[in-house]
Amino acid sequence: MLTFAVRRLVLSVPTLLFISFVIFMLLQLAPGDPMAQVPLTVPPEVKQKMREALGVGEPALVQYWKWLVQVFWTEPKVFIDWLTRDSFLLGWLPDTQLYQGELRVISWQTRSPVMDIVLQRIPQTLWVVGLSYVVGVLIALPIGVYSAYRQYSVFDQAGTFVTMVGFSIPPFFTGPLLIVVFSVYLGWFPSIYDTTHVVNDWDSFMVQLRQMVMPVMVLALQTTAQLSRYMRASMLDNLGQDYVRTARAKGLSEGIVVMVHVLRNSMIPVVTVIALGVPAIFGGAIITENVFKVNGIGQLLLTALFANDLPMVMTLTFIFAFLIVLFNLIADVLYGLLDPRIRYD
């Protein structure tokens, strides 16, 4: 298992380099000028100096090499510094003064380091999108298991109805609907997510919890609808296998048969869906974040696309690609832990 993991990590390096090169070259073909948002009163010679400072006039390969050096050398140190100072909990930004002498990936739109902006948005995204994914998984798995075990029961029919609703109704409908019901008429929860709110005691945590309820509900409904169907289908496929009849014939209790033997084998395809869904958390939920004004990664990507901020789009896209490769590896390792028939040696 360790040899397989190391081999996959080594192979992931050229994979990520190839992905980053393709993305960079495709973005180079996109129309857009970083000086387009500069006021017309700025003299042309000043614009030219700004363009040279951003490295826009250099050849594409030179720009790509500089971007690689910045992303793989300076930005990881910024991220490690952010983690070691518990910045995730308090929403602090890295101490950029420590890195003034080093090259950073600079956003064309804000003229500030891209990683500083990303690290500022990550707590908001994880508070809402990350929690909704965890809630959706914790709800979906028991629903899928019990629906399969009690196939065609009232619970199964109700679960099928809820999943159809979750698949059919888009977030841009459920979001405003919840705002009208729970914010306008009932007044239970705020309609706008306060991104400047800081959690430092129990009262502030309750305020944070109240403003997260509605966006988490919208996103968790979609996650629950998807995963519960996968879990139900996988459980039904395994409940009819010969090993289940053998386990029952040996006198094992129904709980042991279902929760140990059947559930473990049924989790193999579901693990893939869960693992590959984790990178989507960091991608944020663009529609939901815009409905509830959550200043997260999804909204940042959308803003960067509209502003033709290529360094920001490039960095965010590469982060998503890295997470997909990483969680693909994690899913493969979990296969070997769940199914003893799978060997990587």
N, C-alpha and C positions, 0 to 999 in steps of 0.2 A: 504493500500500500504506500509506504513512504517513497519507494523508488518511482512508483507511478506518479505520485504528487510532484516530486522533484522534476521528473521528465516533462510533465504537463506545464509546470511553471517555466521551465527553460523554453519550451516551444511557444509559450504565450508571448514571449518578448518579441520575436520577429512578427508574430501575428498582430500585436498591437502597433508595432512600427509600420507595418503595411497598411493597417486601418487608418492610422493617423496621416500617413502620406496621401492616401486616396481622399480622405476628407479634406485635407489641406488644399490639394490641387483642385478639387471640386469647388471649394469656397473661393479660390482664386478666380474662377470663371464667373462668379456671381457679380452682378453690377453693384456699384456702390463706391462712394468716395468718403473717407474719414473726415475730409474737410468740408463736407456738404453742410454740416450743422454749424460751422463757424460763421459768425456774423459777417455781413458783406463789408462792414467798415474796417475789417482787419486787412492790412496791406498784403499784397501778393507775396512779397519777400518773407513776411512773417509766416504765412501759410506754408511756404516752401520749407522753411526751417522746421515747422511743426511736422510736416510730412517726412522730412529726413529723420527727425527724432523718433517718429513712430516706425521707421524702417519701411515705409510704403514703397519708395522708389527703388528698392533693391530687387535683384532677381528673386524669383519664387523659391529656388533651391536654397539661396542664402537665407531668406526669411524662414524657411522650414527648419534649417539647421539651427538658427538662433532660437526658434521656438522650442525645439527639442532640448537644447541646453537649458533653457529657462525652466521648462516643465519638469525635467528629470533631475535637475540639480538644485535650483533655488526653491521652487515651489514645494517639494517634499519637506524641506527644512521648515518652511512656514507652517505646513500642515502639522508636523510633529510638535512644533512649538505651541500650536493652538491646542493640540490634544493634551500635552503634558501640563498645561495650565488650566485644565478643566473648562476650556472656553465653551464647550458644547452646552453646559448647564447654565451659564450666565450670559452667553451671547457676546462675549468679548471678541474684539478683533485682534489679530496678531500685532505684535509690536513692530511696525514697519520700519522703525528707526534702526532695527538690527540688520536690515537688509538693504539699506539705502545704497551701499556700495556694490550691490550685485544686480544683475539684470533680472527684470521681472516682466511677465506678460502683462502688457498695458492695454486696458480697454480703450477703444477709440471713442466711445460715447462719454465716459466719465473721466478719462485721462488718469485713472487710478489703477493699481494692480488688480488683475482679474481675480486672483485667489482670495484677496481680502474681501471682495464683494461676495464671492461664492461662500466663504466661511461665515459671512454675516447672514446669508440666507438659509444655510443648512439647518440651524436650530428651528426656524419657523416651519420648514418642510417636514422635519422629523417629528415635531410636535403634532402636526395634523396628519400628513400623509402616512408617516411611519406608524403612528398609533392606530390609524384606521386599518392599516394592513394587518397589524397584530390582532386587533379586535375581529376583523373579518375572518382570519384563519382560525382563531379560537372558537368562533361561532360556527363556521362552515364544516369543520371536521366532525364534531358530534352530530350535526344535522345529517351529513352525508352517511355516516355510519348507521345511525338509527333508521334513516329512511330506507337504506338497503336491507337492513335486518327485518324491518316491518314493511316490506314492499306492498304497495297499493293500499296501505292503511290510510286512515284519516290524516295522520301526521305526515305521511309521504305525499299525499295529495296537497296538503297545505304547503309543504316545503317546495313542491314543484311550482305551485302558484307564486310563492315569494320569489323564487329564482327567475321565473318568467318576467315578473315585474322588474326585478333588478337588471335583467338583460334588456328589457324593452324601453324603460324610461331613462332618458339620458340625464346626465348631471345638470345640464343647463335648464332642465325642467324641475327636477326634484329640489335643487338648490333654492331657487326663488319660491317654490311652493312651501318649503320649510320656513323660509324667512317670513312669508305672509302669515303662516299659521302660528309659529312659535315666537316670532318677534313682534309682528304688528298686532295680531289679535290677542295672544296670550301674554306677551311680554316676558317670557321666561328666559330667553337667551338673546344676547346682542346680535344684531344683523351684520355688523362689521367686525372683522378680526383686528384687534389692536396689536400690531407687530412691535410696538415700542414697550409693551408690557414686560416687566422683569419679575421672575418668580424668586422671592427671597424669604418668604414665610408661608404659613398655612393659609392666611387670607388671600394672599396674592396667588397661591396655587389654586384656590377655589375659583377665583376670577378667571384664571387661565383655563380651568376645566370647563367652565360655563361657556366660554367663547369657542372652545374646541368641539362642543357637542354636535352642532349642526353640520359642519364640514366633515367631521369624522363619520357621522351617520350616512351622509351621501356617499362617501367613498367606500365605507364598510359594506354597504348594500351591494355594490358591484362585486367586491371581492368575495363576499359570502355566496352570491349567486353563482359565480364561476367555480369556486373551489368545491362547494357542496355537490355540484353536479359531477365533477371529476371523482370526488370521493365516493359518491353513490355508485357510479358506473364501475369503478374499480372493485368496490366491495361486492357488488352483484356478480362480477366475473369470477371472483375467488370463492364465493359461498357455494358455488356449484362444482368445485373441484373435488377430485378423489381424496386428497389429503384431509379435507374437512369431514367427509364421511368416515374416514379411518379414525380421525381424532374423536369423533362422537362415538364410534363403535368401541373405542378403548375405554369409554366411560368418563371422559373428561367433561367437566361442567361446561354449560353453554357460554358462560362468561369467559372462560379460558380459551375456548375455541374461537370465539369472535374477537376478543380484545387482544389476544396474543398471536394466534396463528394467522387468522384472516387479516386482521388489521395491519400486521407487519408486512405481509406481502402486498397488501393493497396500497400501502404508502409509497411504493416504489415509483409509479407514474405521477403520483400527486406531489412528490418531492421535487420533481422537475418543474412543475407549474409554480410551486411556491418559491423555489430558488430563482427561477428566471423572472419572477415577479418582483423580487427585491430591488433590482436596479431601477425599476419604474418608480420606486419610492423616491429615489434621489432625483429622478427626472421630474418629480412633482406631478400634480394634476392641474394642467393649465386651465381647464374650464372652471373647476371648483375653486382654484386659488383666485381666479378673477372674479367669480361670483361673490365670494366672501372676503375679497381684498386681502388675501393671505400673501404676504410679500415673500414668496418662496422661490425655489429654483425654477419651477415651471414658468412662473411669471417673468423671472429674469431671462430665461431663454426666449420667451415670446417678445419681450422688449428688445433684446439684442437682435433678433431677426428683423424686426421692423426698422431698427436703427442702422442696419447693415454693419453691426459691430462684429466683424469677423474674428478677432482674437477671443472675444467672449464666447461666440458660437463654437469656435474650434475647440476651446478648452472644455466647455461643457459637454460637447459631443464626445470628446476623447475620454472624459471621466465616465460617461455612460458606457462606452465600449469597454473600458477597463473593468467596470463592475460586472458587465455581462460575461466577460471571459472568466473573471474570478468566481462568480457564482455558478458558472458551468462546471468548473473544477470542483467546487464544493458539492454540487449535486452528484457528480460522478463518484466522489469519495463516499457520500452517504449511501449510494447504491450498494457498495461493498459492505457497509455496516448493516444494512437492512436485509440484504439477501446473501446468505452464505454461499450460494452457488456462484456468485460473481467473484472472480479472483483477478487481481491486476498483476500478480507476480509472474 
